[in-house]
Amino acid sequence: MRNTLGRGVRSFLLAGLFALTASCFAQDYPTKPIRLLIPAPPGGGTDILARVMADHLVKQLGQPIIFDHKGGASGMIAVENMLQAPADGYTLLMVYSGIVTVNQSLYKNIKYDPLKDLVGIANFAEVPNLLIVHPSFKVESVKDLLAQAKAKPDGITYGSSGNGVSNHLAMELFKQTAGISMVHIPYKGGSQAMVGLMGGQVQLMFNNTPEVLPQLNSGRLKVLAIALPERSPLMPDIPTVAETGLPDFSISLWYGLIGPKGMPQPIVEKLNAAVRTSLADSEVIAKLAKLGSQPIIQTTQQFAEVIKNDSAKWAEVIKAGNIKPD
């Protein structure tokens, strides 16, 4: 009994000592530059949003943030690169949502489990998806679209940036939720898909706000709805999909800061607090709005729930649609 009690006391003391050490380490963190992996080439949306975040984190953390671009393989190269580094908070990753919520259901050769191997530090920005159509397509609302699709199964074509990408999955979820059938035309990239839509080769598609706004403003395309749960404060005149014909439908493309499992929790919380403070800055809010994005302020626990729930949702969509990557 005495030995068992002694082991229990020692374990308790060691746990307390570890927690105290981690907490002290977090108070000093960071003491050197932080490496931020970007799963895309320089100049793209992920890179631009990461710089908005990093510029303000540097002011709070007092250390440089060095960008390291590791594009390719739908973000998996960047994740694997991060997982090879020590879990000490000095190698982090900026992700778009699909890297941690879609890849595990879409790719057979994935070498990591997002729910087991990664930790969500802080969500950062949400980029709304818009349901857009070519002006020649005579529908004025989601209700009109659903009526046409049900009257003529497979009589409507929609474009995407490729099989399994976010705007393809968005339309698959739309189809499955509505119980309709449309013909998918995948393109090799977002710019090609937009050209196809503007040329009338396809009739509609989902796409994120920054890529769509110039064409909407010029009248080359028209918007039916936004795919958020509520109207966006950036575009309050655009109705949601849910309010115009398909209740409970919502999707978004979000960007967040990720680390490897095993990071000291006090460091995770310190980084989360720094991101949340940045998102309260009017300059950051204005920069995000200019990019068609809006801030997401969440605790680490809330972010973990988002990753878990989105992973389950997209797994169902991919399985039901028998979706295979290009």
C-alpha positions as CSV (number, residue, x, y, z in Angstrom):
1,M,0.0,0.0,0.0
2,R,2.8,2.4,1.0
3,N,4.6,1.7,-2.4
4,T,1.5,2.3,-4.4
5,L,0.8,5.5,-2.5
6,G,4.4,6.6,-3.0
7,R,4.2,6.0,-6.7
8,G,1.0,8.0,-6.8
9,V,2.5,10.9,-5.0
10,R,5.6,10.8,-7.2
11,S,3.4,10.8,-10.4
12,F,1.3,13.7,-9.0
13,L,4.5,15.7,-8.2
14,L,6.0,14.9,-11.6
15,A,2.8,16.0,-13.4
16,G,2.7,19.2,-11.4
17,L,6.4,19.9,-12.1
18,F,5.8,19.3,-15.9
19,A,2.8,21.6,-15.9
20,L,4.8,24.3,-14.0
21,T,7.7,23.9,-16.4
22,A,5.5,24.2,-19.5
23,S,3.8,27.2,-18.1
24,C,7.1,29.0,-17.4
25,F,8.3,28.0,-20.9
26,A,5.2,29.6,-22.4
27,Q,5.8,32.8,-20.5
28,D,9.2,33.1,-22.1
29,Y,8.0,31.9,-25.5
30,P,9.0,32.8,-28.2
31,T,12.7,33.4,-27.7
32,K,13.6,33.0,-31.4
33,P,12.0,33.4,-34.8
34,I,8.9,31.3,-35.7
35,R,8.8,29.3,-38.9
36,L,5.4,29.5,-40.6
37,L,4.8,27.0,-43.3
38,I,2.5,28.1,-46.1
39,P,0.9,25.2,-48.2
40,A,0.9,27.3,-51.4
41,P,3.1,29.5,-53.6
42,P,3.8,33.1,-52.7
43,G,1.2,35.6,-53.7
44,G,-1.9,33.4,-53.5
45,G,-4.8,33.8,-51.1
46,T,-3.3,31.6,-48.4
47,D,-0.1,33.6,-48.5
48,I,-1.9,37.0,-48.4
49,L,-4.1,36.1,-45.5
50,A,-1.1,34.6,-43.6
51,R,0.7,37.9,-43.9
52,V,-2.2,39.8,-42.5
53,M,-2.1,37.6,-39.5
54,A,1.7,37.4,-39.2
55,D,2.2,41.2,-39.4
56,H,0.2,41.6,-36.2
57,L,1.4,38.5,-34.4
58,V,5.0,39.8,-34.7
59,K,4.0,42.9,-32.8
60,Q,2.6,40.9,-29.9
61,L,5.1,38.1,-29.8
62,G,8.2,40.2,-30.3
63,Q,9.9,37.7,-32.7
64,P,10.1,37.5,-36.5
65,I,7.8,35.1,-38.4
66,I,9.6,33.5,-41.3
67,F,7.5,32.3,-44.2
68,D,8.4,28.9,-45.7
69,H,6.3,28.0,-48.7
70,K,5.8,24.3,-49.2
71,G,3.1,24.0,-51.8
72,G,1.8,20.8,-53.5
73,A,-0.2,17.7,-52.9
74,S,-3.2,19.6,-51.6
75,G,-1.2,20.9,-48.6
76,M,0.0,17.5,-47.5
77,I,3.7,18.3,-48.2
78,A,3.5,21.3,-45.8
79,V,1.8,19.2,-43.0
80,E,4.3,16.4,-43.3
81,N,7.1,19.0,-43.1
82,M,5.7,20.5,-40.0
83,L,5.3,17.0,-38.3
84,Q,9.0,16.4,-38.9
85,A,9.9,19.4,-36.7
86,P,10.0,19.5,-32.9
87,A,6.6,20.2,-31.3
88,D,7.9,23.3,-29.5
89,G,5.8,26.0,-31.1
90,Y,8.6,27.2,-33.5
91,T,7.2,25.5,-36.6
92,L,3.6,26.2,-37.3
93,L,1.3,25.9,-40.4
94,M,-1.3,28.2,-41.9
95,V,-4.0,26.1,-43.4
96,Y,-7.1,26.4,-45.5
97,S,-9.9,24.2,-44.2
98,G,-9.7,21.4,-46.7
99,I,-6.2,20.4,-45.6
100,V,-7.5,19.3,-42.2
101,T,-11.1,18.4,-43.0
102,V,-11.2,16.9,-46.5
103,N,-7.8,15.3,-47.3
104,Q,-8.2,12.4,-45.0
105,S,-11.4,11.3,-46.7
106,L,-10.3,12.1,-50.2
107,Y,-6.7,10.7,-50.5
108,K,-5.6,7.1,-49.8
109,N,-1.9,8.0,-49.5
110,I,-2.3,10.6,-46.7
111,K,0.4,10.1,-44.1
112,Y,-1.2,11.9,-41.2
113,D,-4.5,11.9,-39.3
114,P,-5.6,15.6,-38.7
115,L,-7.7,14.6,-35.7
116,K,-4.8,12.7,-34.0
117,D,-1.6,14.3,-35.3
118,L,-2.5,18.0,-35.4
119,V,-3.8,20.6,-33.0
120,G,-5.9,23.6,-33.9
121,I,-4.3,26.7,-32.5
122,A,-6.6,29.4,-33.8
123,N,-9.1,30.0,-36.5
124,F,-8.5,33.2,-38.3
125,A,-10.6,34.2,-41.3
126,E,-13.7,33.0,-43.1
127,V,-14.0,33.4,-46.9
128,P,-17.7,33.1,-47.9
129,N,-18.7,31.0,-50.9
130,L,-21.2,32.5,-53.3
131,L,-23.5,30.7,-55.6
132,I,-23.0,32.4,-59.0
133,V,-24.6,31.9,-62.4
134,H,-24.0,33.1,-66.0
135,P,-26.5,35.9,-66.9
136,S,-28.0,33.8,-69.7
137,F,-29.1,31.2,-67.1
138,K,-32.7,32.3,-66.4
139,V,-32.9,31.8,-62.6
140,E,-33.3,34.6,-60.1
141,S,-33.1,32.6,-56.8
142,V,-32.2,29.3,-55.3
143,K,-35.8,28.4,-55.4
144,D,-35.9,28.9,-59.1
145,L,-32.7,26.8,-59.5
146,L,-34.1,23.9,-57.5
147,A,-37.3,24.0,-59.6
148,Q,-35.4,23.8,-62.8
149,A,-33.1,21.1,-61.6
150,K,-36.0,18.9,-60.5
151,A,-37.9,19.5,-63.7
152,K,-34.9,18.6,-65.9
153,P,-32.5,16.1,-64.0
154,D,-29.0,16.5,-65.4
155,G,-30.1,19.4,-67.5
156,I,-27.9,21.9,-65.7
157,T,-24.1,22.0,-65.8
158,Y,-21.9,23.4,-63.0
159,G,-18.1,24.0,-63.0
160,S,-15.4,23.6,-60.4
161,S,-11.7,24.0,-60.0
162,G,-11.3,20.2,-60.1
163,N,-12.5,17.0,-58.6
164,G,-12.6,17.1,-54.8
165,V,-11.7,20.8,-54.4
166,S,-13.8,23.0,-52.1
167,N,-16.2,24.4,-54.7
168,H,-16.8,20.9,-56.1
169,L,-17.6,19.6,-52.6
170,A,-19.8,22.7,-52.0
171,M,-22.0,21.9,-55.0
172,E,-22.0,18.2,-54.1
173,L,-23.4,19.1,-50.6
174,F,-25.9,21.4,-52.3
175,K,-27.1,18.6,-54.6
176,Q,-27.2,16.0,-51.9
177,T,-29.1,18.3,-49.5
178,A,-31.6,19.2,-52.2
179,G,-32.0,15.8,-53.8
180,I,-31.2,17.0,-57.3
181,S,-28.8,16.0,-60.1
182,M,-26.6,18.3,-62.2
183,V,-23.7,17.6,-64.5
184,H,-20.2,18.4,-63.1
185,I,-17.6,19.9,-65.4
186,P,-14.2,20.0,-63.6
187,Y,-11.5,22.4,-64.8
188,K,-7.8,22.5,-64.1
189,G,-7.9,25.3,-61.6
190,G,-10.0,28.2,-60.4
191,S,-9.2,30.7,-63.2
192,Q,-10.1,28.2,-65.9
193,A,-13.4,27.4,-64.2
194,M,-14.2,31.1,-64.0
195,V,-13.4,31.5,-67.7
196,G,-15.7,28.6,-68.5
197,L,-18.5,30.1,-66.4
198,M,-18.1,33.6,-67.9
199,G,-18.1,32.1,-71.4
200,G,-21.3,30.2,-70.7
201,Q,-19.7,26.8,-71.1
202,V,-21.3,26.0,-67.7
203,Q,-24.2,27.6,-66.0
204,L,-23.3,28.0,-62.4
205,M,-20.7,27.2,-59.7
206,F,-19.8,28.0,-56.1
207,N,-16.7,30.1,-55.6
208,N,-15.1,32.2,-52.9
209,T,-15.7,35.9,-52.6
210,P,-12.3,37.4,-53.6
211,E,-12.4,35.6,-57.0
212,V,-16.0,36.5,-57.7
213,L,-16.5,40.1,-56.7
214,P,-14.8,41.7,-59.8
215,Q,-17.0,39.8,-62.1
216,L,-20.1,40.5,-60.1
217,N,-19.3,44.2,-60.0
218,S,-18.8,44.3,-63.8
219,G,-22.1,42.5,-64.5
220,R,-20.4,39.5,-66.2
221,L,-21.9,37.2,-63.6
222,K,-24.8,37.3,-61.2
223,V,-25.1,36.0,-57.6
224,L,-28.0,34.0,-56.3
225,A,-27.0,33.5,-52.7
226,I,-24.2,33.3,-50.1
227,A,-23.5,30.0,-48.4
228,L,-23.1,31.2,-44.8
229,P,-25.6,30.5,-42.0
230,E,-26.4,34.2,-41.8
231,R,-26.0,37.2,-44.2
232,S,-22.5,38.6,-44.4
233,P,-21.9,42.1,-43.0
234,L,-19.7,42.6,-46.0
235,M,-22.5,41.8,-48.4
236,P,-25.7,42.3,-46.5
237,D,-27.9,42.5,-49.6
238,I,-27.0,39.0,-50.7
239,P,-29.5,36.4,-49.3
240,T,-28.3,33.1,-47.8
241,V,-28.9,29.8,-49.6
242,A,-30.9,28.7,-46.5
243,E,-33.3,31.6,-46.6
244,T,-33.9,31.4,-50.4
245,G,-34.8,27.7,-50.8
246,L,-32.5,25.2,-48.9
247,P,-32.9,25.5,-45.1
248,D,-29.9,24.6,-43.0
249,F,-27.4,24.7,-45.9
250,S,-24.2,26.5,-45.1
251,I,-20.5,26.2,-46.0
252,S,-17.4,28.3,-45.8
253,L,-13.7,28.2,-46.6
254,W,-11.8,29.1,-43.5
255,Y,-8.1,29.7,-42.7
256,G,-6.4,28.9,-39.4
257,L,-3.2,28.3,-37.5
258,I,-2.2,24.7,-36.9
259,G,0.5,23.0,-34.9
260,P,1.6,19.4,-34.2
261,K,0.1,17.4,-31.4
262,G,2.4,17.5,-28.4
263,M,2.8,21.3,-28.4
264,P,2.7,22.5,-24.8
265,Q,-0.8,23.6,-24.1
266,P,0.2,27.0,-22.5
267,I,2.0,27.8,-25.8
268,V,-1.1,26.9,-27.8
269,E,-3.2,29.1,-25.6
270,K,-0.7,32.0,-25.8
271,L,-0.8,31.8,-29.6
272,N,-4.6,31.6,-29.6
273,A,-4.8,34.7,-27.4
274,A,-2.4,36.6,-29.7
275,V,-4.5,35.7,-32.8
276,R,-7.7,36.7,-31.1
277,T,-6.2,40.0,-30.0
278,S,-5.1,40.6,-33.6
279,L,-8.6,40.0,-34.9
280,A,-10.0,42.7,-32.6
281,D,-7.7,45.2,-34.3
282,S,-9.6,47.5,-36.7
283,E,-6.7,47.5,-39.2
284,V,-6.8,43.7,-39.4
285,I,-10.6,43.7,-39.8
286,A,-10.3,46.3,-42.6
287,K,-7.6,44.2,-44.4
288,L,-9.7,41.1,-44.2
289,A,-12.8,42.9,-45.5
290,K,-10.8,44.2,-48.5
291,L,-10.0,40.6,-49.3
292,G,-13.7,39.6,-49.0
293,S,-13.0,37.8,-45.7
294,Q,-14.3,38.2,-42.2
295,P,-12.6,37.3,-38.8
296,I,-13.4,34.2,-36.8
297,I,-12.7,34.6,-33.1
298,Q,-12.7,31.2,-31.4
299,T,-11.1,29.4,-28.5
300,T,-8.9,26.4,-29.1
301,Q,-11.7,24.2,-28.0
302,Q,-14.2,25.8,-30.4
303,F,-11.7,25.5,-33.2
304,A,-11.2,21.8,-32.4
305,E,-15.0,21.3,-32.7
306,V,-15.1,23.1,-36.1
307,I,-12.4,20.7,-37.4
308,K,-14.1,17.7,-36.0
309,N,-17.6,18.6,-37.3
310,D,-16.4,19.7,-40.7
311,S,-14.3,16.5,-41.1
312,A,-17.4,14.4,-40.4
313,K,-19.6,16.5,-42.8
314,W,-17.2,16.3,-45.8
315,A,-16.5,12.6,-45.2
316,E,-20.2,11.9,-45.7
317,V,-20.4,14.1,-48.8
318,I,-17.3,12.4,-50.4
319,K,-18.6,9.0,-49.6
320,A,-22.2,9.7,-50.8
321,G,-20.9,11.3,-54.0
322,N,-18.2,8.6,-54.6
323,I,-15.8,11.5,-55.2
324,K,-12.3,10.8,-56.4
325,P,-9.4,13.3,-56.6
326,D,-8.0,14.3,-60.0
